[in-house]
Amino acid sequence: MAHDLNNILSGLVSYPELLLLDLAADNPMRSKIETIQRSGQRAADIVQDLLMIARRGVKDHLVINLNHIVSSYLDTPECKRLLEKHADIRITTELADDLINIRGSHLHILKMIMNLVGNAVEAMPAGGTITLTTFNRYLDMEVDRYERIVEGEYVILQIVDEGVGIAAEDLHRIFEPFYSKKRMGHSGSGLGMTVVWNTLKDHGGFVDIHSREGDGTRFDVYLPATREEIGKPAERIVLQDYTGCETLLVVDDVPEQRDIAVRMLGKLGYRVTAADSGEAAVDYLRTQSVDLLVLDMVMPPGMDGLATYQKILEIRPAQRAIIASGYAPSDRVKAMQVLGAGGYLRKPYTLEKIGLAVRQELDRQ
């Protein structure tokens, strides 16, 4: 389902980006097209929430600082829009100067904070203050709170609201998918708190909740600390970092996906050909050569990406490839990478995502 939805959503995310490249900055159509693109991206984000709940397992754990993530959340367009929409709510922070680092995914923890703050806002129809606090804590023994928290060194994110609180009989159900006391259609997707729970578990973390009806709610999020240091920040990426002139073959069974990839890569200067199936790609490479394949993983009813790549390697043993899919990475994706395929590119495409994936694989030694 996720694969099919991401293929459909590509039209709402990728085509607007191509249109915006050809419009002048003062064109009155820009804001309308940007609205379409944002709506499509929001739908794609919900699909990623579904995948995260179904598949689990965050893999890109880096050394990060929770204070940086809290500060970056406050600067996001989503947070600013939230506060504009709820002018009677303010967010304050109390961030520890000596906060220890954690290992994790900046993106997933940012999404967790976004969901917790969004929930706090919805719990305060009369307005009020949400306070985000960070501090270090060492537990020298296991404690039994909302859940059992094992001993260890933690970084705590505390989110306190002045809202309506949570009834005692509801507390044990708040992390269930689609469980809500709100009227249907007047809140989010119903997945926010489930994403919070899964993110915590994927990071080896825990949560403690203090709430009483009419007296607000406090979430204490426990994330395991690390004494490792943060590496150097990544350099800022510009368009020139992912342009090129090499020859590429896009292999995808969905016409719209082929068209989007061909157009985007053409905009970046590449010479691009397309094939509508794994079988067609194998036939093409019997007589032609390309510098890189952009290979879709799921192409029913014919060969999938792995079977296609295996056949191609029999003809061209050193063929470079990147893997594209609207689905989550699977064992067959890993098998392709063992054979020599490079990065995994998640649909829907953006110019930067597809450009960087192609450029990084072409430049890989």
C-alpha positions, 0 to 999 in steps of 0.5 A, spaced: 500 500 500 505 504 501 509 503 495 502 504 491 501 511 495 508 513 494 507 512 486 501 516 486 503 522 491 510 523 486 505 527 482 503 531 487 510 532 490 515 532 484 511 535 478 510 541 482 518 542 483 519 541 476 514 547 474 517 551 480 523 551 476 520 554 470 516 559 473 519 566 475 519 568 482 514 573 482 509 569 478 502 569 481 502 561 480 508 560 485 504 560 491 498 555 488 503 550 486 507 550 492 501 549 496 499 543 492 507 541 493 506 541 501 499 538 501 503 532 497 509 532 502 504 532 508 501 526 505 507 522 503 509 524 511 503 520 513 505 514 509 512 514 512 509 514 519 505 508 517 511 505 514 515 506 521 509 503 525 509 497 521 516 496 519 520 499 525 527 499 526 531 506 525 538 505 522 541 512 521 543 513 529 548 518 529 551 522 535 546 528 536 544 533 542 537 534 544 538 541 545 539 542 538 533 538 536 528 542 540 531 549 538 531 546 530 523 544 532 522 551 534 524 554 527 520 549 523 515 552 519 510 547 522 511 550 529 511 557 526 504 555 523 502 552 529 503 558 534 500 563 528 494 558 528 493 558 536 495 565 538 493 564 545 499 559 546 506 560 547 512 555 548 518 556 553 524 552 553 529 551 559 535 547 556 540 544 560 547 547 558 551 541 560 546 536 556 550 530 554 549 527 547 545 521 545 545 517 539 539 517 534 536 520 528 535 527 528 529 527 523 525 521 527 526 525 534 524 532 531 518 528 529 517 525 536 517 532 539 512 535 533 507 530 535 508 531 543 507 539 542 502 538 537 498 534 542 499 539 548 496 544 543 490 540 542 489 539 549 489 547 551 483 550 547 483 556 552 490 557 551 496 557 556 504 555 556 507 549 553 514 548 557 520 544 554 525 542 559 532 538 558 536 535 563 541 529 565 539 524 569 542 517 572 538 512 575 542 507 579 536 502 579 530 500 575 524 504 577 516 502 575 513 508 572 508 509 566 512 503 564 518 500 567 525 504 566 531 500 567 537 503 570 542 507 566 544 514 564 539 518 560 537 525 557 530 527 559 526 531 555 520 534 559 514 537 555 509 540 560 502 543 558 496 546 562 491 543 558 485 539 560 489 533 562 488 525 560 483 521 564 486 515 568 482 510 564 485 513 557 492 513 559 494 506 558 491 507 551 494 513 548 499 510 544 494 506 540 494 507 533 487 511 531 485 512 538 483 519 540 477 522 544 477 528 539 472 529 533 474 525 527 476 530 522 478 535 527 485 533 528 491 529 525 492 522 522 491 519 529 498 516 528 502 521 532 502 518 539 504 511 536 510 514 532 512 517 538 512 510 542 515 507 536 521 512 536 522 511 543 523 504 542 527 504 536 532 509 540 532 504 546 528 510 550 522 510 555 516 515 557 513 517 564 507 520 564 503 525 569 496 527 568 490 529 571 483 531 568 483 539 568 490 539 571 495 539 565 500 533 563 507 532 563 511 527 559 518 525 561 521 522 555 528 518 557 533 517 551 539 513 553 545 518 553 552 517 550 559 520 552 561 520 544 562 527 541 558 530 535 562 530 528 563 536 524 556 538 521 555 537 514 557 542 508 551 546 505 549 543 499 548 547 493 545 545 486 552 544 483 553 539 488 549 534 484 549 536 477 552 531 471 553 529 464 553 521 465 549 517 462 543 514 466 538 508 465 531 509 469 527 503 470 520 503 473 514 500 471 510 506 472 509 511 467 509 517 471 515 515 475 519 514 469 517 521 466 518 524 473 525 521 474 527 522 467 525 530 467 529 531 474 535 528 472 535 531 465 534 538 468 541 536 472 544 535 466 544 527 465 543 524 459 537 519 461 534 513 457 528 509 460 525 502 461 518 500 463 520 493 466 526 489 468 526 485 462 526 491 458 532 494 462 536 487 461 535 487 453 537 494 453 544 493 456 545 487 452 547 492 446 548 499 450 552 501 456 550 506 461 554 509 467 548 508 472 541 505 473 536 508 477 532 501 478 525 501 481 525 495 487 517 493 485 515 492 478 509 487 478 508 482 474 515 482 472 522 481 475 523 486 481 529 490 482 534 484 485 532 479 479 533 485 474 540 487 477 542 479 478 541 478 470 544 485 468 551 483 472 551 477 468 552 482 462 555 487 465 559 485 472 561 492 474 554 496 473 553 501 478 546 502 480 541 505 486 535 502 488 528 506 488 522 504 491 516 507 495 516 501 500 521 500 506 527 497 505 527 490 505 531 484 505 531 484 497 534 491 498 540 489 502 541 483 497 542 488 492 547 492 496 551 486 497 551 485 490 554 492 489 548 496 488 549 503 492 544 507 495 537 507 497 532 512 494 525 513 497 519 515 493 516 520 492 522 524 489 525 531 490 530 534 485 535 534 491 534 527 493 534 524 486 540 528 484 544 527 491 543 519 490 545 519 483 551 523 484 554 520 490 554 513 487 557 516 481 563 519 485 563 513 490 570 509 489 
